[in-house]
Amino acid sequence: MTNRRSFGSLSARNRSQICEPVYLDGHSSDVAVPQVDIMQPIGVAMKVLIVGNMGYVGSVLGPHLRQSMPHATLVGFDNAYFGQALVPGSTLPERFLDRQIFGDARDLHPGLLSGFDVVVELAAVSNDPMGNKFESATLSINRDASQRLARLAAEAGCKSFVFASSCSVYGIAEGGARTEQDPTAPETAYARSKVETEDLLAQIDTDMTITALRFATACGYSPRLRLDLVLNDFVASALRHDEITVLSDGSPWRPLIDVSDMARAIEWAASRSPEQGGRTLVVNTGHNANNFQVRDLAMAVKEALPGVTVSINTEAPVDSRSYQVDFSTFARLAPQHQPLCTLGDSIEQLIAGMRSAGLDQAETPSSPLIRLHELQRLTSTGQLSSELEWIA
Ligand SMILES: NC(=O)c1ccc[n+]([C@@H]2O[C@H](COP(=O)([O-])OP(=O)(O)OC[C@H]3O[C@@H](n4cnc5c(N)ncnc54)[C@H](O)[C@@H]3O)[C@@H](O)[C@H]2O)c1
């Protein structure tokens, strides 16, 4: 199956339009949506704890929440695996928070949760290769610590718990876009950790609103950039080597969401009313227009950076992940918090950000921006144990 979406207008997009709700194919949602999101009156002075705030997503979320909720008290909690993996020239994203706490989410003290209205759980071993290498830590951090955190938050009287799940729970999904009602088929420890956590969260007996956001694959610029995400990787190789090598036949489907739109979705989930989606909600988080095949992502980057060559391995074995996802529920529940960034916007912002940080030079090491490499370095130097606990 081919993606017939045209990328013709990508490079012509005016920067003033960036992140306006304009889609590549002139798409408009086919779902009838109300005009407003129904939010809880949690109050302007809400207290928000973001666990795992010092990663790729958290480094965009903190500044975003500071802007959208200027009077909120924002507290971060993280064990700083990637604390120093900042893009050169960036300022510390944690300066937008009121307080930063360092610690391991597996040992988070229950007393710490007292007084918080919202807990956002981002802490995780955050992709398949890391999950394969550190399987036991993946289950203890992503699943067990997340479940414990939600239970403690409920006991502490917290009103809302937001869990960062993933569309990778759909595995290899042939035959159309997957809805939340479709069966999951997790292929990896990482995907299993997410789906098992969703199930455990649903079993917590609480009045707290729980939202598991099944995010599409993230892309876009962050002060703690990751180059182990498909679009970010393509832009980096195009800038550095004038070449993109697609390590498959390019046919797998990957829905994408820009990291800035993840932050907006988390903001919605933090304040959503239980009338919108129920007390406990699992929701695919992305946009129907942003289901792409990997080869189309490569071609979109080539279009933004003419002269780049794309090589696609037509002999490659089938990818273990390929899914199209139906994001209609999210469109219906959160009309004011729909993804705004187009693929072209994300590519433009990555190019601009990487150029200004000097990350477009072939000789710049990319290792610290690849999560698995950083964890392997920290374990090989004896700073982290094989269970990813700090030793030194
Ligand atoms: N990036 C994506 O494509 C994507 C897509 C879907 C879902 N998600 C989910 O969103 C969340 C954030 O992803 P990200 O891209 O920012 O990942 P990331 O790896 O950049 O950041 C994860 C953060 O969690 C922290 N952390 C990990 N284990 C911890 C522990 N035991 N105690 C305290 N802190 C700990 C790390 O130090 C890091 O700051 C993750 O749960 C991830 O699974 C990400």
The ligand as an SDF file (V2000), in Angstrom:
LIG
                    3D

 44 48  0  0  0  0  0  0  0  0999 V2000
    9.6910    9.4350   22.4500 N   0  0  0  0  0  0  0  0  0  0  0  0
    8.7110    8.6770   21.9270 C   0  0  0  0  0  0  0  0  0  0  0  0
    8.6440    8.3480   20.7130 O   0  0  0  0  0  0  0  0  0  0  0  0
    7.5980    8.1960   22.7880 C   0  0  0  0  0  0  0  0  0  0  0  0
    6.4740    7.6910   22.1760 C   0  0  0  0  0  0  0  0  0  0  0  0
    5.4920    7.1660   22.9590 C   0  0  0  0  0  0  0  0  0  0  0  0
    5.6390    7.2000   24.3360 C   0  0  0  0  0  0  0  0  0  0  0  0
    6.7550    7.7130   24.9190 N   0  0  0  0  0  0  0  0  0  0  0  0
    6.8860    7.6920   26.3620 C   0  0  0  0  0  0  0  0  0  0  0  0
    7.0270    9.0290   26.8360 O   0  0  0  0  0  0  0  0  0  0  0  0
    7.8520    9.0200   28.0110 C   0  0  0  0  0  0  0  0  0  0  0  0
    8.9660   10.0080   27.8460 C   0  0  0  0  0  0  0  0  0  0  0  0
    9.7500    9.6260   26.7090 O   0  0  0  0  0  0  0  0  0  0  0  0
   11.0950   10.3850   26.3370 P   0  0  0  0  0  0  0  0  0  0  0  0
   11.2210   10.3040   24.8570 O   0  0  0  0  0  0  0  0  0  0  0  0
   11.1470   11.6970   27.0120 O   0  0  0  0  0  0  0  0  0  0  0  0
   12.1800    9.4090   26.9900 O   0  0  0  0  0  0  0  0  0  0  0  0
   13.6290    9.7870   27.5370 P   0  0  0  0  0  0  0  0  0  0  0  0
   14.3950    8.5200   27.5810 O   0  0  0  0  0  0  0  0  0  0  0  0
   14.1880   10.9140   26.7940 O   0  0  0  0  0  0  0  0  0  0  0  0
   13.3270   10.2910   29.0340 O   0  0  0  0  0  0  0  0  0  0  0  0
   12.9340    9.4300   30.0630 C   0  0  0  0  0  0  0  0  0  0  0  0
   13.2690   10.1360   31.3710 C   0  0  0  0  0  0  0  0  0  0  0  0
   12.9040    9.2640   32.4330 O   0  0  0  0  0  0  0  0  0  0  0  0
   13.9450    9.2690   33.3990 C   0  0  0  0  0  0  0  0  0  0  0  0
   13.9290    8.0020   34.1180 N   0  0  0  0  0  0  0  0  0  0  0  0
   14.0410    6.7490   33.6050 C   0  0  0  0  0  0  0  0  0  0  0  0
   14.0170    5.8550   34.5970 N   0  0  0  0  0  0  0  0  0  0  0  0
   13.8790    6.5510   35.7410 C   0  0  0  0  0  0  0  0  0  0  0  0
   13.7800    6.1670   37.1060 C   0  0  0  0  0  0  0  0  0  0  0  0
   13.8630    4.8920   37.5020 N   0  0  0  0  0  0  0  0  0  0  0  0
   13.6240    7.1330   38.0450 N   0  0  0  0  0  0  0  0  0  0  0  0
   13.5680    8.4430   37.6820 C   0  0  0  0  0  0  0  0  0  0  0  0
   13.6610    8.8600   36.4040 N   0  0  0  0  0  0  0  0  0  0  0  0
   13.8130    7.9220   35.4480 C   0  0  0  0  0  0  0  0  0  0  0  0
   15.2270    9.4400   32.5820 C   0  0  0  0  0  0  0  0  0  0  0  0
   16.2940    9.9260   33.3760 O   0  0  0  0  0  0  0  0  0  0  0  0
   14.7650   10.4220   31.5270 C   0  0  0  0  0  0  0  0  0  0  0  0
   14.9570   11.7490   31.9620 O   0  0  0  0  0  0  0  0  0  0  0  0
    8.3140    7.5760   28.1910 C   0  0  0  0  0  0  0  0  0  0  0  0
    7.4490    6.9330   29.0920 O   0  0  0  0  0  0  0  0  0  0  0  0
    8.1440    6.9800   26.8280 C   0  0  0  0  0  0  0  0  0  0  0  0
    7.9710    5.5850   26.8730 O   0  0  0  0  0  0  0  0  0  0  0  0
    7.7230    8.2400   24.1740 C   0  0  0  0  0  0  0  0  0  0  0  0
  1  2  1  0
  2  3  2  0
  2  4  1  0
  4  5  1  0
  4 44  2  0
  5  6  2  0
  6  7  1  0
  7  8  2  0
  8  9  1  0
  8 44  1  0
  9 10  1  0
  9 42  1  0
 10 11  1  0
 11 12  1  0
 11 40  1  0
 12 13  1  0
 13 14  1  0
 14 15  2  0
 14 16  1  0
 14 17  1  0
 17 18  1  0
 18 19  2  0
 18 20  1  0
 18 21  1  0
 21 22  1  0
 22 23  1  0
 23 24  1  0
 23 38  1  0
 24 25  1  0
 25 26  1  0
 25 36  1  0
 26 27  1  0
 26 35  1  0
 27 28  2  0
 28 29  1  0
 29 30  1  0
 29 35  2  0
 30 31  1  0
 30 32  2  0
 32 33  1  0
 33 34  2  0
 34 35  1  0
 36 37  1  0
 36 38  1  0
 38 39  1  0
 40 41  1  0
 40 42  1  0
 42 43  1  0
M  CHG  2   8   1  16  -1
M  END
$$$$
